[in-house]
């Protein structure tokens, strides 16, 4: 692949597993500020540019979560740069959820962290994704109807 002669990662000395590479954050392309609702800590999620690494999982998208003391630096893998970029918000959401804290975004607890939940479970089962979307729409309609009755 042209323009990607340097792999921008280092291997852990004990591992050849690309999932364990130490990826630098590099240029930050997006930030999100969250507030831990119980502690009122300001938490910053920073997302770096996707980077080509080769070796099967060809791309990674690094992210850093700061505000807990020691920053958390991690990354999401994708087959191409776009998939890595799509998956980084899911990875960051799970990392934040693992803290056990609840977060608000835009000064509103209802937004939670502001990350959408993907419906495609990654299986190529005909009709499954459409059926899941239908179920979500039906449940939202029921939820809104209950809310308007109160």
Secondary structure, 3 states (H helix, E strand, C coil): CCCCCCCCEECCCCCCCHHHCEECCCCEEEEEEEEECCCCCEEEEEEEEEEECCCCCCEEEEEEEECCCCCEEEEEEECCHHHHHHHHHHHHHHHHHCCCCCEEECCEHHHCCCCCCCCCCCCCCCCHHHHHHHHHHHHHHHHHHHHHHC
